[in-house]
């Protein structure tokens, strides 16, 4: 999400060569694949809006082979438990996590990490 850059593999090449980034987060498989070709860590973000979307995402994850997976929204213990053994990657959950209890539920459900825009959770 850098103003002036497209959301394509050429943008990944540019930021890899000129900005020396360490990683990207994206929902787009083509960007995950491009990141891998430039030895950039990748997190594939998945929006679990329904069963069909989740099944499609799991299939895509196997093709794109990201370093980590982020499932959103993060307040879905049953989905976290179901996705963790399938993706076989570190699992990040994020979105709508606003309390320490929310984070604990995510961790107890199998999440490896929690992402949150709620500053009071950042030091936990």
VOZALO-626108 format. One record per residue: residue number from 1; y, x, z of N, C-alpha, C, O in turn. Coordinates in nm, 2 decimals, padded with zeros to 4 digits. Last residue first. Example, Ala and Ser with C-alpha at 12.3 -4.5 7.8 and 13.67 -1.06 7.14 Angstrom:
! residues 2
PT  nudo    n.py    n.px    n.pz   ca.py   ca.px   ca.pz    c.py    c.px    c.pz    o.py    o.px    o.pz
PT     2  -00.22   01.28   00.71  -00.11   01.37   00.71   00.00   01.29   00.79   00.11   01.34   00.80
PT     1  -00.57   01.32   00.78  -00.45   01.23   00.78  -00.33   01.32   00.78  -00.33   01.42   00.85
END
This chain:
! residues 124
PT  nudo    n.py    n.px    n.pz   ca.py   ca.px   ca.pz    c.py    c.px    c.pz    o.py    o.px    o.pz
PT   124  -00.69   00.21   02.52  -00.81   00.18   02.59  -00.93   00.27   02.54  -01.04   00.26   02.59
PT   123  -00.45   00.23   02.39  -00.49   00.34   02.48  -00.62   00.32   02.55  -00.66   00.40   02.63
PT   122  -00.41   00.00   02.24  -00.43   00.13   02.17  -00.48   00.24   02.26  -00.54   00.33   02.22
PT   121  -00.35  -00.24   02.35  -00.49  -00.21   02.34  -00.51  -00.07   02.29  -00.63  -00.01   02.30
PT   120  -00.08  -00.28   02.32  -00.14  -00.27   02.46  -00.28  -00.23   02.46  -00.34  -00.19   02.56
PT   119  -00.04  -00.33   02.05  -00.01  -00.19   02.11  -00.07  -00.18   02.25  -00.11  -00.07   02.28
PT   118  -00.22  -00.48   01.82  -00.17  -00.50   01.95  -00.16  -00.37   02.03  -00.26  -00.32   02.07
PT   117  -00.35  -00.44   01.59  -00.20  -00.42   01.58  -00.14  -00.44   01.72  -00.02  -00.42   01.74
PT   116  -00.66  -00.28   01.59  -00.58  -00.39   01.64  -00.43  -00.35   01.62  -00.40  -00.23   01.64
PT   115  -01.00  -00.22   01.54  -00.87  -00.19   01.50  -00.78  -00.31   01.54  -00.82  -00.43   01.53
PT   114  -01.27  -00.07   01.71  -01.19  -00.19   01.70  -01.05  -00.15   01.64  -01.00  -00.05   01.69
PT   113  -01.60   00.06   01.65  -01.46   00.07   01.67  -01.39  -00.06   01.65  -01.45  -00.15   01.59
PT   112  -01.86  -00.03   01.64  -01.84   00.11   01.68  -01.69   00.13   01.72  -01.66   00.21   01.81
PT   111  -02.00  -00.34   01.74  -01.89  -00.27   01.68  -01.88  -00.13   01.73  -01.89  -00.10   01.85
PT   110  -02.18  -00.49   01.89  -02.23  -00.38   01.80  -02.12  -00.30   01.73  -02.16  -00.21   01.66
PT   109  -02.11  -00.65   02.09  -02.18  -00.72   01.98  -02.23  -00.61   01.87  -02.30  -00.64   01.78
PT   108  -01.96  -00.50   02.26  -02.09  -00.55   02.31  -02.17  -00.62   02.20  -02.29  -00.63   02.21
PT   107  -01.73  -00.48   02.10  -01.81  -00.36   02.13  -01.95  -00.40   02.17  -02.05  -00.35   02.13
PT   106  -01.64  -00.75   02.10  -01.67  -00.68   01.97  -01.76  -00.56   02.00  -01.86  -00.54   01.93
PT   105  -01.59  -00.78   02.37  -01.69  -00.87   02.30  -01.73  -00.80   02.17  -01.85  -00.80   02.14
PT   104  -01.39  -00.59   02.41  -01.52  -00.58   02.48  -01.63  -00.66   02.41  -01.74  -00.61   02.40
PT   103  -01.18  -00.71   02.26  -01.24  -00.58   02.23  -01.38  -00.55   02.29  -01.47  -00.51   02.22
PT   102  -01.14  -00.94   02.41  -01.18  -00.95   02.27  -01.24  -00.82   02.23  -01.35  -00.82   02.16
PT   101  -01.06  -00.82   02.66  -01.18  -00.90   02.65  -01.23  -00.91   02.51  -01.35  -00.90   02.48
PT   100  -00.81  -00.71   02.59  -00.92  -00.62   02.62  -01.06  -00.69   02.62  -01.16  -00.64   02.57
PT    99  -00.68  -00.89   02.30  -00.70  -00.87   02.45  -00.81  -00.77   02.47  -00.89  -00.74   02.38
PT    98  -00.67  -00.94   02.04  -00.54  -00.93   02.11  -00.56  -00.90   02.26  -00.46  -00.89   02.33
PT    97  -00.77  -00.95   01.72  -00.81  -00.89   01.85  -00.69  -00.86   01.93  -00.61  -00.77   01.89
PT    96  -00.71  -01.03   01.46  -00.70  -01.13   01.57  -00.75  -01.07   01.70  -00.77  -01.16   01.79
PT    95  -00.86  -00.76   01.32  -00.80  -00.88   01.29  -00.82  -00.98   01.41  -00.93  -01.01   01.45
PT    94  -01.17  -00.58   01.30  -01.03  -00.59   01.32  -00.98  -00.73   01.28  -01.05  -00.81   01.22
PT    93  -01.43  -00.34   01.35  -01.39  -00.48   01.34  -01.24  -00.49   01.37  -01.19  -00.42   01.46
PT    92  -01.63  -00.09   01.20  -01.50  -00.12   01.26  -01.48  -00.27   01.24  -01.51  -00.33   01.14
PT    91  -01.92   00.08   01.21  -01.86  -00.05   01.19  -01.74  -00.07   01.27  -01.74  -00.06   01.39
PT    90  -02.08   00.34   01.04  -02.00   00.30   01.15  -01.92   00.17   01.12  -01.87   00.16   01.01
PT    89  -02.37   00.20   00.86  -02.25   00.29   00.87  -02.17   00.25   01.00  -02.20   00.15   01.06
PT    88  -02.56   00.00   00.81  -02.60   00.14   00.84  -02.49   00.24   00.83  -02.51   00.36   00.80
PT    87  -02.54  -00.26   00.73  -02.46  -00.17   00.66  -02.49  -00.02   00.69  -02.47   00.07   00.61
PT    86  -02.74  -00.39   00.89  -02.75  -00.39   00.74  -02.67  -00.29   00.68  -02.71  -00.22   00.58
PT    85  -02.68  -00.38   01.16  -02.80  -00.31   01.11  -02.81  -00.30   00.96  -02.88  -00.22   00.90
PT    84  -02.41  -00.52   01.14  -02.43  -00.38   01.19  -02.56  -00.31   01.14  -02.56  -00.20   01.08
PT    83  -02.43  -00.79   01.08  -02.38  -00.69   00.98  -02.42  -00.55   01.02  -02.46  -00.47   00.93
PT    82  -02.51  -00.93   01.30  -02.59  -00.94   01.18  -02.56  -00.83   01.08  -02.64  -00.78   01.01
PT    81  -02.32  -00.87   01.49  -02.46  -00.84   01.52  -02.55  -00.84   01.40  -02.64  -00.76   01.38
PT    80  -02.10  -00.97   01.36  -02.10  -00.83   01.39  -02.25  -00.79   01.42  -02.29  -00.69   01.36
PT    79  -02.16  -01.24   01.36  -02.15  -01.17   01.24  -02.16  -01.02   01.26  -02.23  -00.95   01.18
PT    78  -02.15  -01.30   01.64  -02.28  -01.32   01.56  -02.28  -01.25   01.43  -02.38  -01.19   01.39
PT    77  -01.88  -01.24   01.71  -01.99  -01.16   01.76  -02.12  -01.18   01.68  -02.20  -01.08   01.66
PT    76  -01.60  -01.22   01.58  -01.72  -01.29   01.53  -01.84  -01.22   01.58  -01.91  -01.15   01.51
PT    75  -01.33  -01.13   01.56  -01.37  -01.21   01.67  -01.50  -01.29   01.63  -01.49  -01.42   01.64
PT    74  -01.22  -00.99   01.34  -01.31  -00.92   01.43  -01.37  -01.00   01.55  -01.45  -00.95   01.63
PT    73  -01.23  -01.13   01.01  -01.17  -01.10   01.14  -01.27  -01.05   01.24  -01.39  -01.07   01.22
PT    72  -01.35  -00.81   00.89  -01.24  -00.89   00.95  -01.27  -01.04   00.92  -01.33  -01.07   00.82
PT    71  -01.50  -00.50   00.92  -01.52  -00.64   00.90  -01.41  -00.72   00.97  -01.37  -00.69   01.08
PT    70  -01.52  -00.19   00.76  -01.44  -00.27   00.85  -01.46  -00.42   00.82  -01.44  -00.46   00.70
PT    69  -01.73   00.09   00.74  -01.70  -00.05   00.70  -01.62  -00.12   00.81  -01.64  -00.10   00.93
PT    68  -01.73   00.43   00.62  -01.73   00.33   00.72  -01.70   00.19   00.66  -01.65   00.18   00.55
PT    67  -01.77   00.55   00.37  -01.81   00.62   00.49  -01.82   00.53   00.61  -01.90   00.55   00.70
PT    66  -01.93   00.34   00.12  -01.81   00.39   00.19  -01.86   00.47   00.32  -01.98   00.46   00.36
PT    65  -02.10   00.27  -00.12  -02.13   00.37  -00.02  -02.01   00.42   00.05  -01.99   00.55   00.05
PT    64  -02.10   00.09  -00.34  -01.98   00.18  -00.32  -02.00   00.29  -00.22  -01.94   00.39  -00.22
PT    63  -02.35  -00.04  -00.32  -02.31   00.02  -00.44  -02.20   00.13  -00.42  -02.21   00.24  -00.47
PT    62  -02.35  -00.15  -00.06  -02.46  -00.06  -00.10  -02.43   00.02  -00.23  -02.47   00.13  -00.25
PT    61  -02.12  -00.31  -00.07  -02.12  -00.19   00.02  -02.23  -00.09  -00.02  -02.22   00.03  -00.02
PT    60  -02.20  -00.52  -00.24  -02.10  -00.42  -00.29  -02.10  -00.29  -00.20  -02.08  -00.19  -00.26
PT    59  -02.38  -00.65  -00.07  -02.43  -00.60  -00.19  -02.33  -00.49  -00.25  -02.38  -00.38  -00.29
PT    58  -02.19  -00.73   00.13  -02.30  -00.64   00.17  -02.36  -00.57   00.04  -02.40  -00.46   00.04
PT    57  -02.03  -00.90  -00.02  -01.97  -00.78   00.04  -02.09  -00.68   00.07  -02.07  -00.56   00.04
PT    56  -02.20  -01.11  -00.07  -02.15  -01.04  -00.18  -02.10  -00.90  -00.13  -02.12  -00.80  -00.20
PT    55  -02.24  -01.21   00.19  -02.36  -01.16   00.11  -02.31  -01.07  -00.01  -02.37  -00.96  -00.03
PT    54  -01.98  -01.28   00.25  -02.05  -01.18   00.33  -02.16  -01.12   00.25  -02.18  -01.00   00.25
PT    53  -01.93  -01.49   00.07  -01.85  -01.37   00.07  -01.91  -01.25   00.14  -01.91  -01.14   00.10
PT    52  -02.13  -01.67   00.16  -02.13  -01.62   00.02  -02.05  -01.49   00.01  -02.09  -01.39  -00.05
PT    51  -02.04  -01.74   00.42  -02.17  -01.67   00.40  -02.18  -01.60   00.26  -02.23  -01.49   00.25
PT    50  -01.69  -01.66   00.45  -01.80  -01.75   00.45  -01.93  -01.67   00.42  -01.92  -01.55   00.39
PT    49  -01.52  -01.45   00.51  -01.47  -01.58   00.52  -01.57  -01.69   00.51  -01.55  -01.80   00.55
PT    48  -01.49  -01.16   00.60  -01.61  -01.25   00.62  -01.56  -01.39   00.63  -01.56  -01.45   00.74
PT    47  -01.37  -00.91   00.42  -01.32  -01.03   00.48  -01.44  -01.13   00.48  -01.48  -01.18   00.38
PT    46  -01.39  -00.56   00.46  -01.46  -00.68   00.42  -01.41  -00.80   00.49  -01.39  -00.80   00.62
PT    45  -01.30  -00.24   00.36  -01.27  -00.36   00.44  -01.33  -00.48   00.37  -01.32  -00.51   00.25
PT    44  -01.44   00.07   00.37  -01.43  -00.05   00.29  -01.41  -00.17   00.38  -01.49  -00.20   00.47
PT    43  -01.30   00.37   00.40  -01.33   00.26   00.48  -01.32   00.14   00.39  -01.22   00.10   00.34
PT    42  -01.36   00.71   00.32  -01.32   00.58   00.28  -01.38   00.47   00.38  -01.49   00.49   00.43
PT    41  -01.23   01.04   00.28  -01.31   00.95   00.36  -01.26   00.81   00.32  -01.15   00.78   00.28
PT    40  -01.24   01.22  -00.02  -01.16   01.15   00.07  -01.25   01.05   00.15  -01.32   00.97   00.09
PT    39  -01.35   01.35  -00.24  -01.38   01.39  -00.11  -01.29   01.34   00.00  -01.25   01.41   00.09
PT    38  -01.31   01.23  -00.48  -01.20   01.33  -00.44  -01.23   01.38  -00.30  -01.14   01.44  -00.24
PT    37  -01.51   01.05  -00.50  -01.50   01.15  -00.60  -01.40   01.26  -00.57  -01.41   01.37  -00.62
PT    36  -01.44   00.87  -00.30  -01.56   00.96  -00.28  -01.56   01.07  -00.38  -01.60   01.19  -00.35
PT    35  -01.23   00.74  -00.41  -01.21   00.83  -00.30  -01.32   00.92  -00.28  -01.31   01.04  -00.25
PT    34  -01.36   00.60  -00.61  -01.27   00.70  -00.65  -01.24   00.80  -00.53  -01.24   00.92  -00.55
PT    33  -01.51   00.42  -00.45  -01.58   00.51  -00.54  -01.49   00.63  -00.58  -01.53   00.74  -00.58
PT    32  -01.29   00.28  -00.34  -01.38   00.35  -00.26  -01.46   00.45  -00.33  -01.48   00.56  -00.29
PT    31  -01.18   00.17  -00.57  -01.10   00.27  -00.49  -01.19   00.34  -00.40  -01.17   00.46  -00.37
PT    30  -01.38  -00.01  -00.65  -01.34   00.10  -00.74  -01.26   00.21  -00.67  -01.27   00.33  -00.70
PT    29  -01.38  -00.19  -00.44  -01.49  -00.10  -00.46  -01.45   00.02  -00.55  -01.50   00.13  -00.52
PT    28  -01.13  -00.29  -00.23  -01.16  -00.27  -00.37  -01.27  -00.16  -00.39  -01.24  -00.04  -00.35
PT    27  -01.03  -00.30   00.02  -01.13  -00.40  -00.01  -01.19  -00.37  -00.15  -01.29  -00.44  -00.19
PT    26  -00.97   00.01   00.20  -00.95  -00.08   00.08  -01.06  -00.18   00.08  -01.17  -00.16   00.12
PT    25  -00.83   00.30   00.33  -00.89   00.17   00.36  -00.87   00.07   00.25  -00.75   00.06   00.21
PT    24  -00.88   00.65   00.30  -00.82   00.53   00.26  -00.90   00.41   00.32  -01.02   00.42   00.35
PT    23  -00.80   00.99   00.42  -00.88   00.87   00.39  -00.81   00.75   00.34  -00.68   00.75   00.35
PT    22  -00.63   01.20   00.42  -00.76   01.22   00.47  -00.85   01.11   00.44  -00.98   01.12   00.44
PT    21  -00.41   01.32   00.16  -00.45   01.23   00.26  -00.59   01.26   00.30  -00.67   01.33   00.24
PT    20  -00.23   01.48  -00.01  -00.34   01.54   00.08  -00.38   01.45   00.19  -00.39   01.49   00.31
PT    19  -00.05   01.41  -00.19  -00.02   01.37  -00.05  -00.12   01.43   00.05  -00.10   01.42   00.17
PT    18  -00.15   01.50  -00.43  -00.01   01.53  -00.40   00.02   01.50  -00.25   00.10   01.57  -00.19
PT    17  -00.43   01.44  -00.46  -00.38   01.57  -00.51  -00.24   01.60  -00.46  -00.21   01.72  -00.43
PT    16  -00.46   01.19  -00.35  -00.55   01.29  -00.31  -00.49   01.43  -00.35  -00.49   01.52  -00.27
PT    15  -00.26   01.04  -00.48  -00.25   01.06  -00.33  -00.34   01.17  -00.28  -00.31   01.24  -00.19
PT    14  -00.37   01.05  -00.74  -00.24   01.10  -00.71  -00.22   01.13  -00.56  -00.18   01.24  -00.53
PT    13  -00.62   00.93  -00.71  -00.61   01.06  -00.76  -00.48   01.12  -00.72  -00.47   01.24  -00.67
PT    12  -00.54   00.67  -00.64  -00.62   00.75  -00.55  -00.61   00.90  -00.58  -00.60   00.98  -00.50
PT    11  -00.41   00.59  -00.87  -00.33   00.60  -00.75  -00.41   00.69  -00.65  -00.35   00.77  -00.57
PT    10  -00.63   00.58  -01.04  -00.52   00.68  -01.07  -00.43   00.70  -00.95  -00.38   00.81  -00.92
PT     9  -00.77   00.37  -00.95  -00.82   00.50  -00.92  -00.72   00.61  -00.95  -00.73   00.72  -00.90
PT     8  -00.52   00.14  -00.81  -00.63   00.17  -00.90  -00.67   00.32  -00.87  -00.61   00.39  -00.79
PT     7  -00.28  -00.01  -00.75  -00.40  -00.02  -00.67  -00.52   00.01  -00.76  -00.60  -00.07  -00.78
PT     6   00.02   00.20  -00.80  -00.08   00.09  -00.83  -00.19   00.09  -00.74  -00.21   00.18  -00.65
PT     5   00.31   00.27  -00.62   00.18   00.32  -00.67   00.09   00.19  -00.70   00.10   00.09  -00.62
PT     4   00.54   00.16  -00.53   00.55   00.24  -00.65   00.42   00.29  -00.70   00.41   00.33  -00.82
PT     3   00.46   00.17  -00.19   00.55   00.12  -00.29   00.55   00.21  -00.41   00.57   00.33  -00.40
PT     2   00.13   00.18  -00.09   00.25   00.26  -00.11   00.33   00.21  -00.22   00.29   00.20  -00.33
PT     1  -00.12   00.08   00.00   00.00   00.00   00.00   00.13   00.09   00.00   00.21   00.07   00.08
END
